[in-house]
Amino acid sequence: MSRAVLSLGANLGDRAGAIRAAIKALKDDGLVARSTLYETPPWGPVEQPPYLNAIVVVSGPRDASGWLVRAHELEQAAGRTREQRWGPRTLDVDIVTVTADDGTPVLSDDPRLTLPHPHAHERAFVLLPWATLEPGAVLPGRGRVADLLAALPADDLLAVTRWDHLH
């Protein structure tokens, strides 16, 4: 058993539909909680449309590699192609953290899966929904999510807006 925090994002096609479908699929994988959707500007140097983002927490009989396989399955089901780094996508599923059954954070420097996610502490679109979902959350090796969020530039925070069209 492990617990994972996943970041879901989409900026092509039916963004909300892709995230809704992934969340629905994760119910069979031990979905514990999900945030509301937030609209955010794209991350990286590629010009593209805004994203919808959400955070989900899952708990189930997978290890970190198993969550990576599941993330890729969800992306594939949404028609994701990997043509351009930081490019637009129908669905992106990032593993932010994995915690073992005994509460120990899973750490990895494997290039296929770095844990915790190496840029999570810099991304308001990860931290804001996560802090809203789990106010006491901690990003292993970085500290409390609320503190990390407070340390981000104000412009980064203002760029993340609640998107209330999920229902």
N, C-alpha and C positions, 0 to 999 in steps of 0.2 A: 504494500500500500504506500502511496505517496500522495502529496497534495501539490498541485501546480497552480500558478497564477499565469494566465495566458492573456496576451494582448491581441485583440482582433481589430483589423482595419480593412477598409475597402474604399476605393475611389473610382471604380469603373462600374458601369451598368447599374443594377438595382443594389445600391450600397447597403441599404437597410435590410433588404431581402437576403443578401448574402450573409450578413451577420446574424440575422434571425435564424436562417437555416443552420448555420454553424452552432448556434446556441441550442437549437432544438436537437441537433445530432449529439451534442455533448451531454444532454440529459441522460443518455444511456451510458455515459462514461463517468457518472458521479458528479454532475453539476451541483455545486454547493451554492453559488451566488453569481449574479451578474450585475454589472453596472448599467446605468442608462447609457444611451449613445451620446457622443460628443462629436461635434464637427471641428476639424482641425486643418490647418494648412499642411501641405506635404512636407516631409522631412527629406533633406538632401538637395542636390544640385539640379535635379531634373524638373523642368516645367511640367505641371500636371494639375488636375482638378483637386479640390479639397477632399479630405478623407472623413469618413465616419469611423469612430473608434469606440471600443468598449473593453472592459476588463472582465474576465470570468475566472472563477475559482473552481477547480475540479479536484476530486479526491477519488482515487481508485487504485486498482491493482496493476499499475504501470510504473516502470522506473522512468528516469529522465529520457532515455532513448525511446521508450514506448510512447511518451508524450510527444516527442519529435515526430515519430511515425504518424501518430494521430493528427498532429498539426498539418503535416503534408497531405494526409488523406482529406482533411477538410478543405484545404486549399485546392486540391485536385478536383474535388466535387464541385467547387465553385468556378472551375475553368481557369484556374491560375496558371500562367506561364511565366517562366523565369528568363526573360530576354534582356532585361536591363536592370542593373543594380540601382536600388532606390527608385525604380520606375513605377508607373501606375499599375494597379493590380485589382483584380476582382475580389480577392481576399488574401490577407496576409495574417498569419497566425504566428506570433512570436511567443516563445516560452520565456517568461520573465524570471520566475523562480520555481524550484522544485524543492520540497521538503520531505525528508524521509518520514516514515511512520513514527519514529521516536522523536521527531521534532528537529532533527539535525538538518541544516541546509545542505543541499547537494551542490557541490562546487565542481566546476569542470572548465578546463582551458582547451578542450578539444575544439578545433576550428569548426567542426560540424555543429557543435552545441556548446557554447560558452555559457556557463551559469555562475552567478546570476547573469541576466542579459547585460552585456557590457555597456550599453547606452541607456538603460532604463532610468538611471539617476539624472539624466540630462533631458528627459522627454516629458513635458507637461501632459501630453496626450496619454501617457501611461500613468504618471503619478496622480493626476487629478482624479480620474475615475477610480483608481485603486484606493486613494485616501478617502473618497466618498463612500466606497463600498466597505472598506475595512480601516476605520480611523486609526487603529493601533498598529497597522502593518509596518513591517521592517524589511528593508531590502538588505539581504546579507552582505556584510562588508562595507555598506554605505550608510546605514542608520535608518532612523524612522522616516517613513515615506512622507509624513507631514512636514518634517524638518527639511527634507530634500526639496519638497515642493515650495516651501517658504524661501529657499535659497535661490530659486530660479529667477531670471529677469522678469519683471512685471509684464513686458510685452509678450513673453512666452505664455504666461498664464492667461492674459486677455485674449489670446488667439484661440483658446480652447473654449468653445461655447456649447452649452447643453443643447441637445437636439431632441426635442420632445415629440417627434413624429413616429416613434417606434410603435405605438399602439394603434 
